[in-house]
Amino acid sequence: MKREFLVLALLGALLGYLVYDSMRDDPSKVPVLFKAAKEEDAVPISRDQVARVELIRDNYIVVLEKGRNGKFAVKSPVSADIDQEVLDKLFAVFEKMEIKKTLRQDTEEIPLIMSEYGLATPGIVWRLLNATQEENTFLVGKETPGRDGFYAKWKDREEILVLPKALFPSLNLDARALRDKEIFSGLTDDAVREIVYGKLRFLKGKDGWRMVSPHELACDREKMEGFIDALRRLRAQDFVGGEEKTDRLPPAGDAAASLTVVTAGEKVKDITQQIRFGGNVEGNKELMVVYKGAVGCVIARDLVKAFPQTVRAFADARIVPFEKAAVDRITVGENEGAFTLVKKDGRWEAEGAPQTAVDNDKVTKLAEKLTAPDLTDVLSFTEEGAAKAKLLPPEYTLKINDKLTVALSSRSGDAVYFLRDDLKNMIGQSARGVQEFLSHDLTFYRDKNLLAIAPDTVTKVSLTTAEGKEIVVERTGSEWFVTSPVKGKIAEGAVQRVLLPFENLRAIDFVPAGNDTAAACGLDAPPVQVKIWHAGKEDALSVGKQKSPLLHYAALRGLDGVFLLNRKTVKQWEVDLLKHVYLVETDSNHDTIVDSWTYFDKGRKTKMEIDVNNDGAPDVVSNFIYNADGSLAKVETDNNEDGKVDQTTYFVNGVLEREESDADYNGVIDSVTHYKNGRQYKSDIDVTGDGKPDVVKYYLFNEKGEVTGADVDRDLDGKTDTRERYEKGKIVKEAVPVPPSAGGGAVQSPVPEKTLPAISLPPKTTQQKSKEFEL
């Protein structure tokens, strides 16, 4: 029974230990005694109360003291600034200590053997003292057996702490680790005022950085900021001892081996810091030594290799340097031929030339080229520099913002050399692209976009062609009407063709002004003129002579000077708009009421309607019929609104040949008038209605070609029986029989009879063809 009890007791003890051990790893499950111990693990005093820190190592002591400015510094074994980042990590270990386990000296299961934990004679001891010299000492022991942590202990406490191994580097420090690694201090963006690097000297002014030696030139802001940023990154990896200093220090007065930085002090004079470059670290070519005062700092050689060493590396690579970079005024040329481009409200204008619109994009690109960082060389203005640049007399002279003058000259096909009058006349070489935007003449900078007219805003168009014929069209609602020289409707497409170039009218180029430019370009009597009324204003364009097969001279009212237009554009105005009229309405008796309607198709007359009785409706309708070759074949007319043709006029090769007429509308032709060379000479008249001619009339003409009468053959014997006299195309009286001496026949007495119809047609010339029926 006792044996069984003993076994159970041992099992219970083992289980209790396992529970206890698992609870130790989780502070929330640790018994009250240990939990209270963990709550006391913080530094007994706050960081603000610490006035002195001592690091006690096997063979030396490092002392850190807080100064009057509230900042710590290294006081022993050397006096030096402290590495604030390292110090912050050190205090963080004490203030936010991460503890893996807490062991107590009075715990029976864990005997207190300080030497086993490396705490009897610790290799690292941190002593923290306040202003009254009260101390708190922290002992750092050995690594734990599992190598996942290390032992530590506050001297005046019983607890032994197991800390994560990650905290050990922050406690395992020496004097070099605590010293400030920063080579140059206080290099804020606005603090640096001067840098001397070898033979290069830089000064910062209100406009930015400039080099003053060995050349005077503006420096690129980004490059200088990059240089200063490289100085900020210049940090020590280690420090050399005093005995190593002499053989590594560069020769005295060797300016090429030094770097000086001047920064603006706070309420004191400027602070000057200098380093001198020493040799390589023995056995490691990637490291070198620099000296700041008496301190030798080991740095990575690559940090120094990153420093630029040539003038060009720092130069502001722009024709116009930083202080003039906001270009808003450019004067091109000198003396009388100069002109000025001014930027106002974000757009460029030609000063003193209000009618001259400037190509904003072109001048903007010129300004961009002048301020673009594309310098490929920088030279001093010396004989040597000028000879190297092969500088020629300037081709272009620019004055920027009324301050900076730049003279540009091209020596080769791929570069532009320039001479700048600031900074002791620097010579620079820039990419040739700037020449694309340079010229001596203002016309080069003129805006080639002349007009942009929206078609739906146009209300009226006037087009005058080379023949001097002006056609005027106007919009009413959605329809276009011709208002001069005739009145009628016109196809919208024809008008749109004239308007199309004005949607974005662009000049190919401008013609330099001369004494008689307009006359020389044919604009004093322009063969083509276009006027457009739109959006409450009028624009007028004149097209002059052809300069070449592809170009025309032109001028625009209100725009100073002559410009060139594309031939394809001009061709769209060389159109006879009348050929696109499809209906002409006429008031022939001038009573303000339309009494005639003429229809056209592609400039060819197809139908004519006439209101004879003035009731507003057509009474006579004529249809025009054409041959396959486009010549007029005949005109068929309905004179009595019965829908039947009662008069037909025939043409041969476009020349009037004969006219057949049914005057009594009975369906039988009762007269045929014949024409020679387009002029009537004979009429065959059917009086009886049998379809055969009974009477023949031979027409008489005066010297003007007007019909004055007719010789009438009433019995078809080929002899004149009577003679008629006409006035204004009408029979005024019947003549007496012609005597034998006049007509060759016997004298007869007047016989009352039916008056023969007279063909009342206007006299026609031999040249009259079908075109008389066209507009």
Secondary structure, DSSP 8 states (H G I E B T S, - for coil): -HHHHHHHHHHHHHHHHHHHHHHHTSGGGS-HHHHHHHHT-S-SS-GGGEEEEEEE-SS-EEEEEE-TTS-EEEEESS-EEB-HHHHHHHHHHHHT---SEEE-TT-TTS---GGGGT-SS-SEEEEEEETT--EEEEEEEEE-TTSSEEEEEETT-S-EEEEEGGGHHHHS--HHHHB--BSS----TTTEEEEEETTEEEEEETTEEEEEESS-EEB-HHHHHHHHHHHHT-B-SEEE-GGGSGGGS--TT-GGGEEEEEE--SSSS-EEEEEEEEEEETTEEEEEEEEETTEEEEEEHHHHHTS--SHHHHB--SSS-GGG-S--EEEESSGGG-EEEEEETTEEEETT-TT--B-HHHHHHHHHHHTSS-EEEEE-SSHHHHHHHT--S-SEEEEETTTEEEEEE--STTEEEEEESSTTTEEEEEEGGGGGG--SSGGGGB-SEEE---GGGEEEEEEE-TTS-EEEEEEETTEEEEEESS-EEE-HHHHHHHHGGGGGEE-SEEE---TTHHHHTT-SS-SEEEEEEETTEEEEEEEEEEEETTEEEEEETTS-SEEEEEHHHHHTTS--GGGGEEEEEE-TT-SSS--EEEEEETTEEEEEEE-SSSSSS--EEEEEEE-TTS-EEEEEEESSSSSS--EEEEEETTEEEEEEE-TT-SSS--EEEEEETTEEEEEEE-SSSSSS--EEEEEEE-TTS-EEEEEEESSSSSS--EEEEEETTEEEEE-----HHHHSS--------------------TT--GGGG--
